[in-house]
């Protein structure tokens, strides 16, 4: 089955420390993968996308993600967390099999503490 | 830069009423998508249109219908509203073939509350 799994529903880090948000996918096709961020009562903002070009993708606000086919993973990282990074993060897949819909993971709530 | 516009931003309806949500895509974007995000849930794909034709269909109830107009804006019509329809409805747009590699840019959403 085609799916996106976010391994942590909540992640808490201290400001200035690294962030790791984990995502695995399952697809019979070459997937397109995205990370979106949603601040409270706001829309979804695209952080970065992978579409079979470079496996290390750099996004906005210092975030990056690495596509690892052997591990079917697309983890999101940032070297140093900032208070403004606190939000919900969605790993999203264009998993193929016909159509253009996106499949969302269940989200990871990132908390950044002083 | 211009973004996806959704109107209204908030909507309150009674059960069994109808609602119409509107979406104006980013200029030159030819594909529109609708998603429903229930409380504490991840967004679920409802339906999409490419060049004014339905291109994909997800878990959209039969009570809902949608279309894309000649100016590429889209409307989601919801009838016989139920309490469970209360959610945040996102519209997204993209430019391209309407395929899975297209980047979808999301609007701010319309929060529908059914009483």
Interface residues (C-beta under 8 A of the other chain):
Chain A: X31 X32 X34 X36 X42 X43 X44 X45 X46 X49 X51 X52 X90 X94 X95 X96 X98 X99 X100 X101 X102 X103 X104 X105 X106 X107
Chain B: X31 X33 X35 X42 X43 X44 X45 X48 X50 X55 X56 X57 X58 X90 X92 X94 X98 X99 X100 X101 X102 X103 X104 X105 X106 X107 X108 X109
